[in-house]
């Protein structure tokens, strides 16, 4: 609030969402019994284990924030993705005893849940003092970070795919009904009540890998960029734009953070020669992000028998003209970015606006609040190059590298059959 330049009395509500797939273990009074369990922790991929007698509530990150802001024990149902006893048909907690037993969280330990775009409660005096927001403001629930980002991107139709460039890079399209045993995607609750998104496989350390390279280059990159009046990111993009599409075969496997059930996987860069410098590495990472998402998109759309006609790119990575062009070329589709590319915050504002009746519908809110900045069209020769490098080459790369990595894992960590060893490693 110290940077807010408007009038406090103009603030009409708070749209509350959070990072998904986190688990908050709270005492009876709503204070933490243990540190928040991150989505990157393997424990959130398994059912809850009640080992701490102080734990009275098991909730999401947004549930914890909701209680801190309002004093209520309420949360939005759409943030319960993963190891939770949720009924996707009713958008409520499951009343099936077998489901409750499977996830090991009795109803008495779960918050009351409600639909996105509804009022959770009102800002308490204590929360007002801590945040600077006016006391009594209504707090409106959204969903988790990815679905609310899709809403903030303006995803309302069936002809668009949204790619969210974050630490986890996600791929989403609108869904119509709960699919039966999908393989290449899964349904998630959207920020619009009783509607679904279909989400394809993403990249767990996506834009983190870009930051990792930038940070490793350190002071030399900062100094070189400053001498040219550029930010480090702008210099990386400038130099990488001079690298030919396809990086002369330099490819990156983006497995810096693996799934707990695939602990042998590792990040890989393959195809170097002596002419390449960090600009080639940077472009290879960008291209590999786009190629990985393209392959996941193809798997998803082939299974659904439905393809998008254009894509929307969100997140800070969309500030890069180079990255936007790579996406357009790799997908061979128009790639759009919006004026506000931090779409999760805009999506939360849309949920709040509809929840407070500032707009009569989500369609009206999106039409008035989401603005397109520009669109990048695919360059035919680049699209052909990427298609040739992907088919039978990049797409199949891990088929070969996984064989070696499994052998390496067996030497350094032990047998892949040892579940305890895998869990110990993945919780490190």
Buried (B, 14 or more C-beta within 10 A) or exposed (E): EEEEEEEEEEEEBBBBBBBBBBBBBBBEEBEEBBEBBEBBBBBBBEEBEEEEEEBBBBBBBBBBBBBBBBBBBBBBBBBBBBBBBBEEEEBBBBEEEEBBEEBBBEEEBBBEBBBBBBBBBBBBEEBBEEBEBBEEBBBBBBBBBBBBBBBBBBBBEEEBBBBBBBBBBBBBBBBEEEBEEBEBBBBBBBBBBEBBBBBBBBBBBBBBBBEBBBEEBEEEBBEBBEEEEBBBBBBBBBBBEEBEBBBBEBBBBBBBBBEBEBBBBBBBBEBBEEEBEBBBBBBBBBBBBBBBBBBBBBBBBEBBEBBBEBBBBBBBBBBBEBBBBBBBBBBBBBBBBBEBBBBBBBBBBBBBBBBBEBBEEBEEBBEEBBEEEEBBEBBEEBBBBBEEBBEEEBBEBBEEBBEEBBEEBBEEBBEBEEEEBBBBBBEE
